[in-house]
Amino acid sequence: MIFLFAIAVFIGANKDFFEFDMHYRSQGYEWQHVGRTPAEPGYPHLEVYEDGKPYYYYQLVKDTQTQQSD
């Protein structure tokens, strides 16, 4: 029971990110590993703080197969 509550709290606290993810994935975007990249203001991503500065390692990119079929 506690596990389900923890999952519900996690999803509720990250609702904006999950909506962003679902929106872009429905348009053919996929998460791709891009290595350590400085985080850009205003771009929704999962930040990792190293040396007191934000970075991200994954970003959404358009799937090449989806682009060819459009």
C-alpha positions as protocol buffer text, in pm:
chain_id: "A"
residue {
  index: 1
  type: MET
  ca { x: 0 y: 0 z: 0 }
}
residue {
  index: 2
  type: ILE
  ca { x: 282 y: 241 z: 86 }
}
residue {
  index: 3
  type: PHE
  ca { x: 451 y: 158 z: -246 }
}
residue {
  index: 4
  type: LEU
  ca { x: 141 y: 260 z: -444 }
}
residue {
  index: 5
  type: PHE
  ca { x: 114 y: 582 z: -245 }
}
residue {
  index: 6
  type: ALA
  ca { x: 482 y: 661 z: -317 }
}
residue {
  index: 7
  type: ILE
  ca { x: 428 y: 605 z: -691 }
}
residue {
  index: 8
  type: ALA
  ca { x: 119 y: 828 z: -690 }
}
residue {
  index: 9
  type: VAL
  ca { x: 310 y: 1105 z: -511 }
}
residue {
  index: 10
  type: PHE
  ca { x: 603 y: 1074 z: -755 }
}
residue {
  index: 11
  type: ILE
  ca { x: 377 y: 1095 z: -1060 }
}
residue {
  index: 12
  type: GLY
  ca { x: 181 y: 1387 z: -913 }
}
residue {
  index: 13
  type: ALA
  ca { x: 498 y: 1578 z: -829 }
}
residue {
  index: 14
  type: ASN
  ca { x: 635 y: 1527 z: -1182 }
}
residue {
  index: 15
  type: LYS
  ca { x: 310 y: 1575 z: -1375 }
}
residue {
  index: 16
  type: ASP
  ca { x: 451 y: 1850 z: -1600 }
}
residue {
  index: 17
  type: PHE
  ca { x: 741 y: 1631 z: -1710 }
}
residue {
  index: 18
  type: PHE
  ca { x: 517 y: 1332 z: -1787 }
}
residue {
  index: 19
  type: GLU
  ca { x: 278 y: 1550 z: -1992 }
}
residue {
  index: 20
  type: PHE
  ca { x: 576 y: 1696 z: -2183 }
}
residue {
  index: 21
  type: ASP
  ca { x: 709 y: 1344 z: -2247 }
}
residue {
  index: 22
  type: MET
  ca { x: 375 y: 1207 z: -2367 }
}
residue {
  index: 23
  type: HIS
  ca { x: 317 y: 1508 z: -2597 }
}
residue {
  index: 24
  type: TYR
  ca { x: 649 y: 1475 z: -2779 }
}
residue {
  index: 25
  type: ARG
  ca { x: 658 y: 1094 z: -2785 }
}
residue {
  index: 26
  type: SER
  ca { x: 315 y: 1095 z: -2955 }
}
residue {
  index: 27
  type: GLN
  ca { x: 473 y: 1312 z: -3227 }
}
residue {
  index: 28
  type: GLY
  ca { x: 752 y: 1061 z: -3294 }
}
residue {
  index: 29
  type: TYR
  ca { x: 1023 y: 1190 z: -3061 }
}
residue {
  index: 30
  type: GLU
  ca { x: 1238 y: 951 z: -2860 }
}
residue {
  index: 31
  type: TRP
  ca { x: 1483 y: 996 z: -2575 }
}
residue {
  index: 32
  type: GLN
  ca { x: 1844 y: 986 z: -2693 }
}
residue {
  index: 33
  type: HIS
  ca { x: 2162 y: 986 z: -2487 }
}
residue {
  index: 34
  type: VAL
  ca { x: 2361 y: 1303 z: -2573 }
}
residue {
  index: 35
  type: GLY
  ca { x: 2627 y: 1290 z: -2305 }
}
residue {
  index: 36
  type: ARG
  ca { x: 2692 y: 1559 z: -2048 }
}
residue {
  index: 37
  type: THR
  ca { x: 2529 y: 1878 z: -2178 }
}
residue {
  index: 38
  type: PRO
  ca { x: 2482 y: 2208 z: -1989 }
}
residue {
  index: 39
  type: ALA
  ca { x: 2113 y: 2251 z: -1905 }
}
residue {
  index: 40
  type: GLU
  ca { x: 1928 y: 2520 z: -2100 }
}
residue {
  index: 41
  type: PRO
  ca { x: 1683 y: 2749 z: -1917 }
}
residue {
  index: 42
  type: GLY
  ca { x: 1321 y: 2691 z: -2011 }
}
residue {
  index: 43
  type: TYR
  ca { x: 1378 y: 2347 z: -2161 }
}
residue {
  index: 44
  type: PRO
  ca { x: 1206 y: 2068 z: -1964 }
}
residue {
  index: 45
  type: HIS
  ca { x: 1460 y: 1798 z: -1882 }
}
residue {
  index: 46
  type: LEU
  ca { x: 1586 y: 1593 z: -1594 }
}
residue {
  index: 47
  type: GLU
  ca { x: 1873 y: 1785 z: -1441 }
}
residue {
  index: 48
  type: VAL
  ca { x: 2175 y: 1639 z: -1271 }
}
residue {
  index: 49
  type: TYR
  ca { x: 2379 y: 1877 z: -1060 }
}
residue {
  index: 50
  type: GLU
  ca { x: 2755 y: 1837 z: -1081 }
}
residue {
  index: 51
  type: ASP
  ca { x: 2996 y: 2092 z: -937 }
}
residue {
  index: 52
  type: GLY
  ca { x: 2689 y: 2303 z: -848 }
}
residue {
  index: 53
  type: LYS
  ca { x: 2583 y: 2339 z: -1214 }
}
residue {
  index: 54
  type: PRO
  ca { x: 2288 y: 2173 z: -1394 }
}
residue {
  index: 55
  type: TYR
  ca { x: 2347 y: 1925 z: -1677 }
}
residue {
  index: 56
  type: TYR
  ca { x: 2140 y: 1670 z: -1865 }
}
residue {
  index: 57
  type: TYR
  ca { x: 2235 y: 1348 z: -2039 }
}
residue {
  index: 58
  type: TYR
  ca { x: 1923 y: 1271 z: -2246 }
}
residue {
  index: 59
  type: GLN
  ca { x: 1708 y: 1480 z: -2480 }
}
residue {
  index: 60
  type: LEU
  ca { x: 1409 y: 1420 z: -2703 }
}
residue {
  index: 61
  type: VAL
  ca { x: 1494 y: 1389 z: -3074 }
}
residue {
  index: 62
  type: LYS
  ca { x: 1273 y: 1320 z: -3374 }
}
residue {
  index: 63
  type: ASP
  ca { x: 1288 y: 956 z: -3483 }
}
residue {
  index: 64
  type: THR
  ca { x: 1437 y: 936 z: -3837 }
}
residue {
  index: 65
  type: GLN
  ca { x: 1190 y: 665 z: -3946 }
}
residue {
  index: 66
  type: THR
  ca { x: 899 y: 887 z: -3844 }
}
residue {
  index: 67
  type: GLN
  ca { x: 1045 y: 1181 z: -4041 }
}
residue {
  index: 68
  type: GLN
  ca { x: 1071 y: 970 z: -4358 }
}
residue {
  index: 69
  type: SER
  ca { x: 707 y: 861 z: -4339 }
}
residue {
  index: 70
  type: ASP
  ca { x: 576 y: 1218 z: -4282 }
}
